[in-house]
Amino acid sequence: QITVRIAWPRAGDVSFEFLPYQLSMVRYWLTMVQRITILQTVISYGSYYLYRSYKVSSPWKKLVVLIIALTHFSFFAQFLFISDNPSFMAIVPFLAFSCHVFMVIGTLCGDIGTFVFVPFTMKISIAYQKFKLNFVPICAIILTVWSYINTILPPQHSTVHIPINGLDSKFDKLHIMHLSDIHVGPTTGKVFVDWLVDEVNTHNPDMVFITGDLVDSSVKNLKNAVWNLKNLKSKYGTFYVTGNHEYYTNDVDNWLNY
């Protein structure tokens, strides 16, 4: 607790307090503004590249402009429209963000390919350019839809046997459930977490590891969505470590306490 005393000329001394909460909120918003500014700047380069590539001859130019706008809005949707389960206003901007990334990568690869055909004939180069401007958006949309479908499907698991030389015999056949990159937030919510808990508990593991990128928003927005994780059952307990996305929320200390 920090106390600041200000001397007023006629009214005597007045004291007021900056509570730790107030200081943490100042830090929170300063960090948030910094992060959004940096990310928006970086993505703006990709947005400008896409706009230049599709603005003239491509029939996709209106869709590209919409994708660019929604992509830049997705950073605000992450904080404005997050609830226990994903909402339409959060899902759509993040799907646009995904499509934006796929299109930047695909268009860049296509432009590199254009230079390959230029030395041959101009006719081939022009035909290839038209093919690229139609093929890349279609592939980006397909990949985005496929990725989202995989996100909303019930969780699945695979079994990996890991031999360790010199391991104490009492740990032989130790059964560990490893959960990673759940990303509760804009596209994953309480329903998925409930599915996940049920799936883990059916296997009666000895230990459960949650290794980072569990959440994509603050405790205030997602505490109910992840609450059921307390019902994970294992012989030796559940162990959790943060990933980079917990820090992106600017609420990592509260997540660790929660």
Solvent accessible surface area in square Angstrom, and as a share of the most:
residue,aa,sasa,rsa
1,Q,143,0.64
2,I,90,0.46
3,T,73,0.42
4,V,53,0.31
5,R,153,0.56
6,I,66,0.34
7,A,82,0.64
8,W,128,0.45
9,P,131,0.82
10,R,236,0.86
11,A,81,0.63
12,G,39,0.37
13,D,94,0.48
14,V,68,0.39
15,S,57,0.37
16,F,82,0.34
17,E,84,0.38
18,F,85,0.35
19,L,80,0.40
20,P,82,0.52
21,Y,149,0.57
22,Q,81,0.36
23,L,74,0.37
24,S,42,0.27
25,M,64,0.28
26,V,87,0.50
27,R,148,0.54
28,Y,36,0.14
29,W,141,0.50
30,L,122,0.61
31,T,51,0.30
32,M,4,0.02
33,V,91,0.52
34,Q,112,0.50
35,R,35,0.13
36,I,24,0.12
37,T,78,0.45
38,I,96,0.49
39,L,60,0.30
40,Q,31,0.14
41,T,70,0.41
42,V,91,0.52
43,I,22,0.11
44,S,49,0.32
45,Y,163,0.62
46,G,14,0.14
47,S,9,0.06
48,Y,133,0.51
49,Y,59,0.22
50,L,0,0.00
51,Y,98,0.37
52,R,134,0.49
53,S,27,0.18
54,Y,1,0.00
55,K,79,0.34
56,V,113,0.65
57,S,85,0.55
58,S,3,0.02
59,P,103,0.65
60,W,54,0.19
61,K,84,0.36
62,K,167,0.71
63,L,61,0.30
64,V,2,0.01
65,V,74,0.42
66,L,96,0.48
67,I,11,0.06
68,I,25,0.13
69,A,57,0.44
70,L,42,0.21
71,T,0,0.00
72,H,40,0.18
73,F,66,0.28
74,S,1,0.00
75,F,13,0.05
76,F,89,0.37
77,A,0,0.00
78,Q,15,0.07
79,F,45,0.19
80,L,120,0.59
81,F,68,0.28
82,I,17,0.09
83,S,53,0.34
84,D,51,0.27
85,N,57,0.29
86,P,42,0.27
87,S,37,0.24
88,F,150,0.63
89,M,89,0.40
90,A,0,0.00
91,I,28,0.14
92,V,44,0.25
93,P,3,0.02
94,F,47,0.20
95,L,49,0.25
96,A,8,0.06
97,F,51,0.21
98,S,33,0.21
99,C,7,0.04
100,H,5,0.02
101,V,63,0.36
102,F,62,0.26
103,M,2,0.01
104,V,34,0.20
105,I,97,0.49
106,G,23,0.22
107,T,0,0.00
108,L,94,0.47
109,C,78,0.47
110,G,7,0.07
111,D,33,0.17
112,I,106,0.54
113,G,16,0.15
114,T,22,0.13
115,F,154,0.64
116,V,88,0.51
117,F,68,0.28
118,V,68,0.39
119,P,105,0.66
120,F,139,0.58
121,T,68,0.40
122,M,124,0.56
123,K,169,0.72
124,I,78,0.40
125,S,8,0.05
126,I,91,0.46
127,A,60,0.46
128,Y,47,0.18
129,Q,62,0.27
130,K,132,0.56
131,F,117,0.49
132,K,6,0.02
133,L,9,0.04
134,N,57,0.29
135,F,100,0.42
136,V,12,0.07
137,P,1,0.01
138,I,81,0.41
139,C,39,0.23
140,A,2,0.01
141,I,60,0.31
142,I,104,0.53
143,L,76,0.38
144,T,10,0.06
145,V,80,0.46
146,W,155,0.54
147,S,39,0.25
148,Y,51,0.19
149,I,80,0.40
150,N,76,0.39
151,T,44,0.26
152,I,82,0.42
153,L,79,0.39
154,P,73,0.46
155,P,22,0.14
156,Q,160,0.71
157,H,92,0.41
158,S,98,0.63
159,T,99,0.58
160,V,112,0.64
161,H,160,0.72
162,I,130,0.66
163,P,125,0.78
164,I,105,0.53
165,N,153,0.78
166,G,86,0.83
167,L,84,0.42
168,D,74,0.38
169,S,97,0.62
170,K,153,0.65
171,F,77,0.32
172,D,97,0.50
173,K,182,0.77
174,L,59,0.29
175,H,70,0.31
176,I,69,0.35
177,M,17,0.07
178,H,115,0.51
179,L,15,0.07
180,S,48,0.31
181,D,80,0.42
182,I,17,0.09
183,H,48,0.22
184,V,0,0.00
185,G,1,0.01
186,P,6,0.04
187,T,33,0.19
188,T,8,0.05
189,G,3,0.03
190,K,73,0.31
191,V,77,0.44
192,F,38,0.16
193,V,1,0.00
194,D,38,0.20
195,W,99,0.35
196,L,14,0.07
197,V,3,0.02
198,D,86,0.45
199,E,50,0.22
200,V,1,0.00
201,N,35,0.18
202,T,98,0.57
203,H,59,0.27
204,N,120,0.62
205,P,2,0.01
206,D,28,0.15
207,M,37,0.17
208,V,0,0.00
209,F,60,0.25
210,I,7,0.04
211,T,53,0.31
212,G,3,0.03
213,D,15,0.08
214,L,14,0.07
215,V,0,0.00
216,D,17,0.09
217,S,0,0.00
218,S,14,0.09
219,V,19,0.11
220,K,174,0.74
221,N,37,0.19
222,L,0,0.00
223,K,89,0.38
224,N,82,0.42
225,A,0,0.00
226,V,8,0.05
227,W,141,0.49
228,N,31,0.16
229,L,25,0.12
230,K,120,0.51
231,N,61,0.31
232,L,17,0.09
233,K,136,0.58
234,S,33,0.21
235,K,145,0.61
236,Y,114,0.43
237,G,27,0.26
238,T,60,0.35
239,F,97,0.41
240,Y,78,0.30
241,V,85,0.49
242,T,31,0.18
243,G,18,0.18
244,N,73,0.38
245,H,52,0.23
246,E,0,0.00
247,Y,123,0.47
248,Y,91,0.34
249,T,1,0.00
250,N,31,0.16
251,D,16,0.08
252,V,21,0.12
253,D,74,0.38
254,N,80,0.41
255,W,16,0.05
256,L,103,0.51
257,N,127,0.65
258,Y,101,0.39
